[in-house]
């Protein structure tokens, strides 16, 4: 007979995976519902959504998740940084519209995962707060088609597990060239 009892580490991995998925979905919902900022400038459009970075989450006594919108210097600094990047993106001969969306952020507010791009923003990139200024981590081609970053990229840049809970290694072996790792 097979032993179907889950081991403690398996339960932790499952719980971590479910928690991350719930957090991402909640962040996306909050970003869409509360923090969309669009600005039409001539024929160009700038779209900045801070999502999880703009909100603090807590657990109420009744078990419900409570979110509070932050409007402090950290939020303003990130919004300004992303708006300036989008302004540069929409210069003549570049994009007609630019979008930056925070997908995930670290609890300490020093690292974020972004979805960004021109008309159809699908690229991923990290940004970090370094010496009180935000910086993008390049190159941006360190993500696979699912938006999962390379393990070596997150390790080299000491990206938080909160921002990148899963990473991949390109093994190059067909039919499954990628192996995925749940970071802890």
FISEFI-874687 format. One record per residue (C-alpha): residue number from 1; x, y, z negated. Coordinates in pm, whole numbers. Each point is the difference from the previous one (the first is absolute). Layout:
N
(NUM; (X; Y; Z)),
...
***
This chain:
184
(1; (0; 0; 0)),
(2; (113; 351; 78)),
(3; (40; 242; -285)),
(4; (-212; 300; 95)),
(5; (67; 200; -314)),
(6; (142; 343; 81)),
(7; (324; 91; -172)),
(8; (31; 326; -188)),
(9; (224; 166; 266)),
(10; (-255; -93; 271)),
(11; (-278; 167; -198)),
(12; (216; 311; -47)),
(13; (72; 19; 374)),
(14; (-369; -37; 85)),
(15; (-98; 264; -258)),
(16; (270; 237; 128)),
(17; (-110; -47; 361)),
(18; (-368; 57; -83)),
(19; (89; 307; -209)),
(20; (203; 150; 283)),
(21; (-278; -57; 253)),
(22; (-257; 160; -233)),
(23; (231; 299; -60)),
(24; (59; 50; 373)),
(25; (-373; -20; 77)),
(26; (-85; 238; -284)),
(27; (269; 244; 115)),
(28; (-127; -10; 357)),
(29; (-358; 60; -118)),
(30; (105; 293; -217)),
(31; (211; 147; 279)),
(32; (-288; -13; 245)),
(33; (-259; 125; -246)),
(34; (184; 272; -189)),
(35; (329; 123; 140)),
(36; (-27; 52; 372)),
(37; (141; 330; 109)),
(38; (-25; 93; 364)),
(39; (115; 321; 147)),
(40; (-58; 99; 358)),
(41; (275; 223; 132)),
(42; (-73; 98; 357)),
(43; (-31; -333; 178)),
(44; (197; -197; -255)),
(45; (-130; -174; -310)),
(46; (183; -80; -321)),
(47; (-140; -268; -230)),
(48; (153; -49; -347)),
(49; (-150; -255; -240)),
(50; (172; -52; -335)),
(51; (-213; -293; -112)),
(52; (135; -177; -306)),
(53; (258; 272; -65)),
(54; (-271; 256; -62)),
(55; (-190; -211; -253)),
(56; (72; -148; -339)),
(57; (-185; -318; -87)),
(58; (-96; -128; -343)),
(59; (-222; -271; -142)),
(60; (-307; 110; -196)),
(61; (-122; -186; -308)),
(62; (-279; -158; 205)),
(63; (257; -146; 243)),
(64; (-64; 244; 285)),
(65; (285; 169; 183)),
(66; (0; 377; -45)),
(67; (185; 229; 238)),
(68; (106; 356; -69)),
(69; (116; 234; 274)),
(70; (339; 160; -65)),
(71; (77; 348; 122)),
(72; (342; 63; -149)),
(73; (340; 107; 136)),
(74; (91; -354; 109)),
(75; (-314; -27; 213)),
(76; (56; 346; 151)),
(77; (365; -77; 73)),
(78; (-86; -322; 183)),
(79; (-284; 164; 194)),
(80; (235; 281; 109)),
(81; (272; -249; 103)),
(82; (-241; -207; 211)),
(83; (-169; 307; 150)),
(84; (341; 137; 108)),
(85; (83; -337; 159)),
(86; (-334; 1; 182)),
(87; (55; 359; 115)),
(88; (334; -106; 149)),
(89; (-168; -302; 165)),
(90; (-256; 225; 168)),
(91; (247; 241; 156)),
(92; (-40; 43; 376)),
(93; (103; -307; 202)),
(94; (-45; -233; -299)),
(95; (-344; -97; -139)),
(96; (-343; 161; 29)),
(97; (-86; -137; -343)),
(98; (202; -139; -287)),
(99; (-114; -206; -295)),
(100; (169; -101; -327)),
(101; (-185; -226; -244)),
(102; (135; -123; -333)),
(103; (-74; -372; -16)),
(104; (171; -72; -332)),
(105; (192; 192; -263)),
(106; (214; -93; -297)),
(107; (-133; 66; -350)),
(108; (275; 252; -66)),
(109; (-90; 190; 319)),
(110; (347; -17; 157)),
(111; (-66; -243; 287)),
(112; (-275; -35; 259)),
(113; (-88; -219; 294)),
(114; (-144; 194; 295)),
(115; (-198; -79; 311)),
(116; (79; 272; 247)),
(117; (18; 94; 364)),
(118; (-151; 199; 280)),
(119; (-341; -63; 154)),
(120; (-28; -360; -127)),
(121; (205; -11; -322)),
(122; (111; -358; -63)),
(123; (369; 30; -88)),
(124; (121; -56; -357)),
(125; (271; 183; -191)),
(126; (116; 53; -357)),
(127; (65; 338; -158)),
(128; (175; 58; -332)),
(129; (37; 293; -236)),
(130; (374; 64; -23)),
(131; (144; 293; -197)),
(132; (-350; 156; -22)),
(133; (-46; -6; 380)),
(134; (-187; -254; 212)),
(135; (195; -191; 267)),
(136; (-105; -254; 260)),
(137; (189; -329; 8)),
(138; (97; -81; 357)),
(139; (6; -189; 224)),
(140; (-371; -68; 17)),
(141; (35; -320; 204)),
(142; (51; -210; -314)),
(143; (-366; -115; -9)),
(144; (-159; -289; 188)),
(145; (-330; 14; 191)),
(146; (-192; -54; -326)),
(147; (166; 303; -163)),
(148; (212; -217; -233)),
(149; (355; 131; -56)),
(150; (322; -198; 38)),
(151; (130; -130; -333)),
(152; (348; 135; 73)),
(153; (-150; 347; 64)),
(154; (-186; 12; -331)),
(155; (301; -140; -187)),
(156; (249; 246; 155)),
(157; (-224; 293; -87)),
(158; (-109; -132; -342)),
(159; (-366; 30; 91)),
(160; (-234; -72; -290)),
(161; (-209; -317; -10)),
(162; (-301; 228; -50)),
(163; (58; 153; 344)),
(164; (110; -318; 181)),
(165; (-129; -309; -183)),
(166; (65; -224; 301)),
(167; (292; -5; 241)),
(168; (115; -223; 284)),
(169; (317; -156; 132)),
(170; (41; -55; 373)),
(171; (117; -360; 28)),
(172; (-45; -1; 378)),
(173; (-123; -360; 7)),
(174; (-298; -60; 229)),
(175; (-299; -25; -60)),
(176; (34; 167; -342)),
(177; (290; 243; 24)),
(178; (-92; 185; -321)),
(179; (9; -117; -357)),
(180; (-181; 214; -255)),
(181; (99; 67; -359)),
(182; (-216; 127; -284)),
(183; (232; 235; -187)),
(184; (8; 1; -379)),
***
